[in-house]
Amino acid sequence: MMMKKFLCLVLLVASVVDEIQAAPAYENTFCSQRRCPYDGDFRCKVTGRCVRSYDICDGGDDCRDNSDEENCGPVYLGCRGLLCDDRTRCVSYSSVCNGYASCRDRADEANCLSRSCPFDGDIKCNDTGRCYRSRFACDGGAHCNDGTDEERCGSRPCLYDSDFRCGNGICVRSNRVCNGNRDCSDGSDEANCRLQSCPYDGDFRCNSTGVCVRSYEVCNGGCNCGDCSDENN
């Protein structure tokens, strides 16, 4: 009885294997005659299937014949970024040397000092090689540990034409000028406020300081101007 059951099981497994082996042959005949739907798609060698370019060299056998995982170099044509050294993931260039390891082997965070930043105008930290987008340069906050992004600010253009350049070269947004807070380390954004235009229509200019407060802060029961002129009349 046991032998009979064993033979039935063997026959069943053999039948399933035959079906699996037969499937690629049918798929190859049908698929290889059809055009892949997207430019850059990869056609599998055995099955004729089409897989998207971002599925090439991603560590997964999407073709079922592993042809999409063959001949993967350090940067493969199908990977539109950096291929991790262990070939398990394709990382976009914007995520390379950003301080966060996207590759399990940390290949995207290695040799950063010798790498070029992915975008024109990016700021590279001198100590780590980490890249920051240009909008983070000279914004008053040190993103690089060594403060590289806040150096030579006087020679760098502000991100927006309307930005205010502090006396030390750092740029702050126009709506942070004469708002009662020292956003420039030298306080130049709060100097000569009577000569500055308020950033928003309807702002109230304090009598003694010339600082501007928003319209919804006027007569709200709080003394937002140092002289409380926003709460008079």
C-alpha positions in Angstrom: 0.0 0.0 0.0 2.8 2.4 0.9 4.7 1.5 -2.2 1.6 2.3 -4.3 1.2 5.7 -2.7 4.9 6.4 -3.2 4.6 5.6 -6.9 1.6 7.8 -7.3 3.4 10.7 -5.7 6.4 10.2 -8.0 4.2 10.2 -11.0 2.4 13.4 -9.8 5.7 15.2 -9.2 7.0 14.1 -12.7 3.8 15.5 -14.3 4.2 18.9 -12.6 7.8 19.1 -13.6 6.9 18.3 -17.2 4.3 21.1 -17.1 6.9 23.6 -15.7 9.5 22.7 -18.3 7.0 22.9 -21.1 5.7 26.4 -20.1 8.9 28.3 -21.1 8.9 26.7 -24.5 5.4 27.9 -25.2 6.0 31.3 -23.7 9.3 31.6 -25.7 7.4 30.8 -29.0 4.7 33.3 -28.3 6.5 36.2 -26.5 9.6 36.3 -28.6 7.4 37.3 -31.6 5.9 40.3 -29.7 7.5 43.7 -29.2 8.3 44.7 -25.7 5.9 47.5 -24.6 8.5 50.0 -23.3 11.8 51.2 -24.7 14.7 49.8 -22.7 12.8 46.7 -21.7 14.9 43.5 -21.5 13.9 40.4 -23.4 14.7 37.2 -21.5 16.8 34.7 -23.3 14.8 31.5 -22.7 11.2 32.6 -22.0 11.1 35.6 -24.3 9.4 37.6 -21.6 9.9 41.4 -21.3 11.0 42.8 -18.0 11.3 46.5 -17.2 14.8 48.1 -17.2 14.7 48.7 -13.4 14.2 45.0 -12.8 17.5 44.1 -14.4 20.4 43.3 -12.0 18.2 43.9 -9.0 18.9 40.5 -7.4 15.7 38.9 -8.4 15.2 36.3 -11.2 12.4 38.1 -13.0 13.0 36.2 -16.3 12.8 32.8 -14.6 15.9 31.8 -16.5 18.1 34.3 -14.7 19.2 36.0 -17.9 18.2 39.4 -16.4 20.8 38.9 -13.7 23.7 38.0 -16.0 26.7 40.2 -16.9 25.9 42.8 -14.3 28.8 45.2 -14.0 29.5 47.9 -11.3 26.9 50.1 -13.1 24.7 48.1 -15.5 22.9 49.6 -18.4 19.6 48.7 -16.9 20.4 50.3 -13.6 19.8 54.0 -13.8 22.0 54.7 -10.8 24.5 52.8 -8.7 24.3 49.0 -8.5 25.1 47.8 -5.0 28.3 45.6 -4.9 26.2 42.6 -3.8 23.9 43.2 -6.8 20.8 43.2 -4.7 19.6 46.8 -5.4 19.9 49.6 -7.8 20.2 53.0 -6.0 19.3 56.3 -7.6 22.2 58.7 -7.9 20.4 61.2 -5.7 20.6 58.6 -2.9 24.4 58.1 -3.2 26.6 59.6 -0.5 23.6 61.2 1.2 24.5 59.9 4.6 22.0 57.0 4.6 23.0 53.6 3.4 20.5 52.3 0.8 22.7 49.3 -0.1 22.9 46.5 2.4 26.7 46.5 1.9 26.8 50.3 2.2 28.4 50.6 -1.3 26.4 53.8 -1.9 28.1 55.4 1.0 31.7 54.3 0.3 34.5 56.4 -1.3 32.3 59.5 -1.1 35.2 61.9 -1.1 36.3 60.7 -4.5 32.8 60.6 -6.0 31.2 63.5 -7.9 27.9 64.8 -6.6 24.9 63.8 -8.7 23.5 67.2 -9.5 25.2 70.4 -10.8 25.5 72.9 -8.0 25.5 70.3 -5.2 27.5 71.1 -2.1 30.0 68.4 -1.0 31.1 68.3 2.6 34.9 68.4 2.9 35.0 65.9 5.8 32.6 63.2 4.7 32.0 63.8 1.0 28.3 63.8 1.6 26.4 65.8 -1.0 23.6 68.3 -0.3 21.4 70.1 -2.9 22.2 73.7 -3.5 19.2 74.9 -1.7 20.8 73.8 1.6 23.9 76.0 1.0 24.1 79.2 3.0 20.7 78.8 4.6 21.9 79.5 8.1 22.0 75.9 9.2 25.2 73.8 9.1 24.2 70.6 7.3 27.8 69.4 6.9 29.5 68.5 10.2 32.4 70.8 9.2 30.2 73.6 8.1 31.3 73.4 4.4 27.8 74.3 3.2 28.0 77.6 5.1 31.4 78.7 3.8 32.1 81.3 1.0 28.5 82.4 1.2 29.2 85.9 -0.1 30.2 84.5 -3.5 27.3 82.1 -3.9 24.0 83.4 -5.3 20.9 83.1 -3.0 18.4 80.5 -4.0 15.7 83.0 -4.7 16.0 86.5 -6.1 13.8 87.8 -3.3 16.0 86.3 -0.5 17.8 88.6 1.9 21.5 88.3 2.2 22.8 88.7 5.8 25.9 90.7 6.5 27.9 87.5 6.8 26.7 86.3 3.4 24.1 83.8 4.5 20.7 84.0 2.7 17.3 84.0 4.5 13.9 84.0 3.0 12.2 87.4 2.6 9.4 86.5 5.0 12.0 86.1 7.8 13.2 89.7 7.5 12.0 92.1 10.2 9.8 89.5 11.8 11.2 90.0 15.3 13.5 87.0 15.2 17.2 87.1 14.5 17.5 84.7 11.6 20.9 86.1 10.5 23.6 85.4 13.1 24.7 89.0 12.9 21.1 90.3 13.3 21.2 92.1 10.0 17.7 90.8 9.0 16.3 92.8 11.9 18.2 96.0 11.3 16.9 99.1 9.6 13.4 97.6 9.5 11.7 100.9 8.9 13.5 101.0 5.5 12.4 97.4 4.7 9.1 96.5 3.2 7.0 94.1 5.1 7.0 90.7 3.5 3.2 90.3 3.3 0.3 92.6 2.4 -1.6 93.6 5.4 1.3 93.2 7.8 1.4 95.6 10.8 4.6 97.6 11.4 5.5 98.1 15.1 5.8 101.7 16.1 9.2 101.6 17.9 11.1 98.9 16.2 9.7 98.8 12.7 9.3 95.0 13.0 6.4 93.5 10.9 3.9 91.2 12.4 1.2 89.3 10.6 -2.3 90.8 10.4 -3.8 87.9 12.4 -1.4 88.8 15.3 -2.8 92.2 15.6 -5.3 92.7 18.5 -5.1 89.0 19.5 -4.4 89.7 23.1 -0.7 89.1 22.8 2.0 91.7 22.7 3.8 90.7 19.6 5.5 94.1 19.1 7.9 94.9 21.9 6.1 98.2 22.5 2.6 96.5 22.3 1.7 98.8 19.5 -0.1 95.9 17.8 -2.6 95.9 20.7 -3.3 99.6 20.8 -6.4 101.2 19.3 
